[in-house]
Amino acid sequence: MEDLEPSPEDKKRGKLQYSLEYSLRAQEVGFPMLGEASGAFLLLVPLSLKWSLFTVHLSIPLYPGHALLLFTESPALPHPHGLFSSIAPSTWPVLFCSVTLCALPPQMKVGVKQAADLKAMDSGGTSDPYVIVYLTSDMKKKYETKVYRKTLNPIFNESFTFQVPQAEVPESTLVMQVYDFNRFAKHDIIGEVRLPLASVNLQRAIEQWSDLAAASKVEQEQLGEVCFSLRYVPSTGKLTVVVVEAKKLKRMDSHGLSDPFVKVHLILNRKKWKKRKTSVKKNTLSPYFNEVFVFEVPFNQIQNVDLVISVWDHDKMTKNEQIGKLFLGCRATGNQLRHWSDMLSNPRRPIAQWHSLQAVDVVDKALGLKTHLRLPLHTR
């Protein structure tokens, strides 16, 4: 069956060049050999290894973090106690498997090469494109390229690695979405490429161009957007956060509205440090706050601070509910990292930007796992 030609509308969106490489990685186990029996090798291995290419018949820790492992070419394995009675008490647990290699997690390397002939999204006839890459099997894990200003033919040359178990490959789709960056409004999607992995021969690396199509209408639940400005003065150590407004917030009340307010937290070295909150705005999904909060953050601490913005629904009778949140700082990614970096690069100047709210559990997980990225500081 021949591929359908892209529609004229899709051709207007431009095209994307990308590469894809899927590897089933394996390595020989290099741990001390404890003994031999019946032609099989007995090894002591850490349980932290990810096993995926063989069948485990019995798995009980020998002592914390380790197990005994029998490698044999035959799938028919004798009873462990009889086999190892000469070298180990019958109470020692044994882990059996049927191959001689220890498998590492399969990984998929996605390369975003370049785009061409992108649709102009700005009034000046250009765009500020960047690409979001994710797999439908794990939509919480997304990567973003850098933003390239005022171009319709950006060269990205960035690569991202996903851990994809073989069992998830047939049901998963690789999604690459090209967006136009906009500091003061929601980012517009130019188009996307969706590549069902079941349709790809993953036994070889591929590199190809694909025309951008209209974005799928099946999207994650929209939690809303919040606009705030940041200003940092290194000489005084003052960080000013102005919570301006929010819009398109998720409906939290039975009558289809919410009573939103915003909390602003500073986290220093992964511990809650300072907090403020706005007033409550009744019965609205588009509240206007324009409230100013000033924090004292010494210049030598600014790289260790996370700024957490969370939007809540106030409820007099029950517990307040979080609608969504996001965080900025040197551990952030994407638009949040760009906003923070712009603030540090422009001391004394307020930098305002809209941000999409994210799921609470996603942000909390990111705050707990990400490592710091050192950003250049300006002391003017």
Buried (B, 14 or more C-beta within 10 A) or exposed (E): EEEEEBEEEBBBBBBBBBBBBBEBBBEEBEEEEBEEBEEBBBBBBEBEBEBBBBEEBBBEEBEEEBBBBBBBEEEEBBEBEEBBEEEBEEEBBBBBBBBBBBBBBBBBBBBBBBBEEBBBBEEEEBBBBBBBBBBBBEEEEBBBBBBBEEEBEBEBEBBBEBBBEEEBBEEBBBBBBBBBBBBEEEBBBBBBBBBEBEEBEBEEEEEEEBBBBEBEEEEEEEBBBBBBBBBBBBEEBBBBBBBBBBBEBBEBEEEEBBBBBBBBBBBEEEEEBBBBBBEBBEEBBEBEBEBEBEBEBEBEBBBBBBBBBBBBBBEEEEEBBBBBBBBBBBBBBBBBBBBBBBBBEBBEBBBBBBBBBBBBEBBEEBBEEBEEBEBEBEEE
